[in-house]
């Protein structure tokens, strides 16, 4: 970020994206350009000084760029600023409100103009969001001029060959932040697999999928797709210079690489953090998170000695479909007597309930005296059965599916082709899917990915109810696992 000036914050709306732009107080400000250059300069447009250009005009992160300027004040000390962005998801309680990007201007060079008012400078393109960035020339906090540099998007896969079930890692760099640059999707053998996001990961992201299909060559394609699915004729789109990446993976003969047990695919438990009461009653849970059945120990301190503490477990109930909304209700988790030193310890198995944060309240004589929370995370049972002829109905069973707009559905992908989604709210976190097995003889892979159920997002972007392949690094709201299963179609 540019330093040496006090900073104020100005809100602009760019094609529905709320962008917080940090500018020096002395800067002359302009209306932010639209995501695709459709915006118009405001009445406070810059009075440009001189001329500035960059060589080359585009390249990957790490590219050394020369900045040239003419027509500037003689002997002036100037700063070269790089326009970068920081992304975040907007989640409030149970509701999803899209994504937000904050612009920050980072000083990358200082120069002094010569007797002709000219200068030259060099900088190295940093990693971050891709596509067009401003290279700004400023003096004493005032923008004098700017040029554009385009950061080229990159994509790769590894490995390029292996037996069925091989984990294929997709790495993407330079994903954009604008609506026509920020949502990318994957096709596997011309089947829609899911979408790839990089909102909170600075334009860099990673996904892992299983190699599926019979021995031989399989085709992976990464395309842009802001309206849920891929834009197929990119060369005729409103922004035709966006790239399309095509890769080949060869499935080889040999034993399959099967996923680990369903029980091992859950998130690790978070250990509890002891609290100090300082004269006021406090309680905490250890661990702080875990799947259904986790042994939760609630500990307390600074409570009245010999008092009987009743622990209440709170859950959310309701129905999205009926329009009745949701409400909170409680049930008893047990009772314990406080020791002479004002402490207690009580353990109980995490109830079979909706995923997400559950309030635990300590009550004495019907009055709440302290509270904490336990986060119930999703878990899965093994697929049943694991083999059989085509048409066999297999059962996939999940517990602890959440209730918020970012946690209440799981999307199902069969051999890297998206089939549909399942919801866990009305069934209090319990999801059972009955799926007929299809395809050629051999191993087939079923993946369940987190997704965003519904909400609000920036204009011209719709990434709802589709698999988020980059859930591990960039899912909004809750931290959630994915689950992978394998089934062998036999003769």
C-alpha positions, -999 to 999 in steps of 0.1 A, spaced: 0 0 0 11 36 -7 26 51 25 34 86 36 -1 100 33 -32 97 55 -58 75 39 -96 78 36 -120 52 23 -145 58 -5 -172 34 -16 -179 28 -53 -202 3 -70 -186 -15 -100 -212 -35 -119 -228 -44 -86 -195 -52 -69 -190 -31 -38 -153 -20 -40 -137 -2 -11 -110 20 -27 -82 34 -5 -69 68 -18 -45 94 -4 -65 124 9 -46 146 -15 -54 124 -45 -77 137 -72 -103 109 -74 -123 96 -103 -152 74 -106 -139 38 -107 -139 22 -141 -165 -5 -147 -154 -41 -148 -154 -42 -186 -146 -6 -194 -183 5 -196 -180 32 -169 -177 69 -176 -154 94 -160 -170 115 -133 -170 153 -133 -139 151 -111 -120 133 -138 -82 135 -137 -63 163 -153 -37 140 -168 -1 152 -168 25 139 -193 24 105 -209 32 71 -194 35 36 -209 48 2 -199 68 -24 -218 57 -52 -221 20 -45 -217 11 -80 -204 28 -110 -188 28 -134 -160 36 -126 -123 74 -122 -121 76 -103 -154 100 -74 -153 82 -43 -166 97 -10 -177 77 21 -170 84 51 -193 72 87 -188 75 120 -207 61 154 -203 63 155 -165 76 184 -143 114 187 -145 133 173 -115 101 160 -99 101 131 -74 74 106 -84 61 74 -72 50 44 -93 19 26 -77 6 -8 -85 -32 -14 -83 -40 -45 -64 -71 -60 -48 -81 -80 -18 -113 -102 -19 -136 -113 9 -169 -131 11 -199 -113 27 -217 -136 51 -239 -123 78 -253 -150 102 -271 -175 80 -272 -154 49 -249 -150 19 -244 -115 4 -218 -122 -23 -182 -111 -26 -164 -78 -20 -131 -65 -33 -109 -38 -18 -85 -19 -40 -51 -10 -25 -24 11 -42 11 -3 -35 43 18 -41 66 -2 -63 92 24 -74 104 59 -69 118 80 -96 131 116 -104 124 131 -137 154 144 -158 159 179 -173 135 169 -201 107 158 -177 112 122 -185 118 91 -164 123 53 -166 117 27 -139 114 -10 -135 93 -33 -113 84 -70 -111 48 -79 -114 36 -94 -81 13 -124 -77 -23 -117 -72 -55 -112 -92 -51 -113 -129 -62 -93 -159 -59 -55 -162 -42 -35 -134 -34 3 -133 3 14 -131 -1 48 -116 23 78 -116 17 100 -85 33 131 -70 28 142 -34 -3 120 -32 -18 133 -65 -24 110 -95 -7 124 -125 -12 97 -151 -15 59 -155 -10 30 -178 -25 -5 -180 -7 -38 -175 -25 -71 -180 -16 -100 -158 -20 -132 -177 -40 -160 -162 -22 -194 -158 -35 -229 -153 -18 -263 -150 -26 -299 -139 -4 -325 -122 2 -354 -128 -7 -360 -165 -11 -398 -163 -20 -425 -137 -45 -453 -130 -82 -445 -124 -87 -427 -92 -54 -408 -94 -59 -374 -77 -54 -347 -103 -44 -313 -89 -55 -282 -108 -35 -250 -101 -48 -216 -113 -31 -182 -109 -42 -148 -120 -80 -153 -117 -96 -119 -121 -119 -100 -97 -143 -84 -122 -176 -102 -131 -164 -115 -164 -131 -127 -150 -138 -141 -116 -157 -174 -121 -141 -203 -138 -155 -238 -144 -141 -272 -152 -153 -297 -178 -141 -333 -177 -147 -353 -209 -173 -326 -218 -191 -331 -185 -196 -301 -162 -177 -308 -130 -179 -276 -110 -166 -241 -105 -132 -227 -94 -131 -196 -72 -102 -174 -58 -120 -147 -39 -101 -148 -7 -69 -164 -21 -56 -134 -41 -65 -148 -75 -47 -181 -68 -65 -214 -62 -63 -251 -63 -87 -281 -67 -82 -318 -67 -104 -342 -86 -101 -380 -93 -91 -394 -127 -122 -412 -140 -131 -432 -171 -114 -461 -188 -78 -464 -199 -68 -439 -225 -69 -401 -230 -93 -378 -212 -98 -341 -218 -100 -314 -191 -110 -279 -200 -111 -247 -179 -134 -220 -192 -151 -189 -178 -187 -193 -167 -202 -165 -146 -238 -176 -153 -234 -209 -136 -221 -229 -166 -193 -225 -192 -193 -199 -219 -186 -221 -249 -179 -196 -277 -155 -174 -259 -141 -159 -292 -175 -143 -297 -181 -131 -262 -181 -95 -248 -145 -101 -237 -131 -125 -263 -95 -124 -251 -102 -145 -220 -83 -177 -221 -96 -213 -224 -72 -240 -210 -73 -276 -224 -53 -305 -208 -50 -342 -215 -48 -368 -188 -41 -405 -196 -57 -431 -175 -33 -461 -174 -38 -497 -166 -32 -508 -130 -48 -510 -96 -72 -481 -88 -63 -454 -63 -93 -455 -40 -104 -427 -16 -97 -431 22 -124 -443 45 -154 -420 48 -147 -416 86 -112 -403 79 -125 -376 56 -140 -354 83 -124 -322 95 -100 -324 124 -113 -314 158 -104 -280 172 -92 -282 208 -109 -262 234 -94 -229 248 -97 -225 286 -113 -193 297 -107 -172 328 -137 -161 347 -122 -131 366 -151 -135 391 -178 -141 365 -190 -176 356 -175 -189 323 -178 -222 304 -160 -236 274 -161 -268 253 -133 -291 246 -130 -299 217 -147 -269 201 -157 -287 170 -163 -322 157 -189 -345 140 -220 -361 154 -210 -384 183 -179 -365 194 -174 -366 231 -179 -330 241 -165 -319 275 -180 -287 289 -158 -271 316 -167 -242 339 -151 -220 365 -161 -191 388 -195 -206 395 -213 -209 429 -199 -239 448 -223 -268 452 -248 -253 427 -265 -276 403 -258 -266 367 -281 -277 339 -266 -276 304 -289 -267 275 -281 -276 239 -296 -252 213 -305 -260 178 -321 -243 148 -354 -257 135 -377 -247 106 -383 -250 69 -370 -229 40 -395 -243 15 -426 -235 36 -415 -199 41 -419 -203 78 -382 -195 83 -364 -209 113 -362 -205 151 -340 -217 180 -351 -244 205 -332 -262 232 -329 -296 248 -311 -309 279 -275 -320 275 -273 -330 312 -267 -316 347 -236 -314 370 -229 -302 405 -203 -274 409 -172 -283 430 -161 -264 461 -136 -244 440 -163 -232 416 -154 -255 387 -172 -283 370 -166 -308 341 -193 -327 322 -191 -348 290 -218 -358 265 -218 -370 229 -225 -344 203 -262 -348 194 -274 -360 159 -282 -325 147 -277 -298 121 -242 -288 114 -228 -255 124 -224 -236 157 -246 -247 186 -250 -227 217 -245 -244 250 -260 -226 280 -252 -231 317 -284 -226 338 -287 -224 376 -323 -225 389 -336 -217 355 -314 -187 349 -286 -185 323 -253 -178 339 -228 -185 311 -226 -199 275 -203 -213 249 -206 -230 216 -197 -263 199 -194 -265 161 -209 -296 146 -191 -306 114 -204 -329 86 -195 -366 85 -202 -395 63 -208 -432 64 -192 -456 39 -211 -461 7 -233 -492 8 -228 -515 -11 -193 -509 -27 -198 -531 -57 -225 -546 -79 -238 -546 -115 -250 -515 -132 -283 -504 -118 -274 -513 -82 -288 -487 -58 -261 -474 -35 -268 -455 -3 -248 -424 6 -254 -412 41 -242 -379 57 -247 -364 91 -242 -329 105 -251 -310 72 -256 -274 81 -285 -250 78 -271 -217 66 -271 -206 29 -234 -216 27 -237 -250 44 -271 -266 40 -265 -284 7 -240 -309 -7 -236 -313 -45 -231 -347 -60 -206 -354 -88 -205 -388 -106 -173 -396 -125 -166 -358 -126 -201 -350 -140 -224 -329 -118 -258 -346 -111 -276 -325 -85 -277 -314 -49 -290 -326 -15 -303 -305 14 -300 -312 51 -321 -285 68 -355 -301 69 -340 -334 81 -320 -318 109 -286 -324 92 -293 -360 81 -289 -366 43 -295 -399 26 -291 -403 -11 -302 -434 -31 -281 -435 -63 -283 -461 -91 -248 -470 -102 -241 -466 -140 -213 -469 -165 -189 -495 -178 -174 -523 -158 -148 -510 -134 -144 -483 -108 -166 -452 -106 -162 -422 -83 -188 -402 -64 -178 -369 -49 -199 -346 -26 -187 -310 -26 -199 -280 -5 -218 -253 -24 -236 -220 -19 -274 -226 -18 -287 -191 -25 -283 -155 -16 -272 -123 -32 -241 -118 -53 -226 -92 -77 -245 -85 -109 -237 -109 -138 -225 -137 -115 -245 -168 -105 -225 -195 -88 -254 -210 -67 -261 -248 -63 -231 -260 -82 -200 -279 -68 -173 -255 -55 -142 -275 -63 -121 -249 -44 -140 -253 -12 -109 -262 9 -93 -228 4 -121 -204 -6 -156 -215 7 -176 -187 23 -189 -190 58 -182 -224 74 -152 -246 70 -165 -278 54 -152 -311 41 -159 -328 8 -165 -366 6 -153 -390 -20 -165 -425 -25 -158 -453 -50 -180 -480 -64 -171 -510 -87 -195 -519 -114 -192 -556 -119 -206 -581 -145 
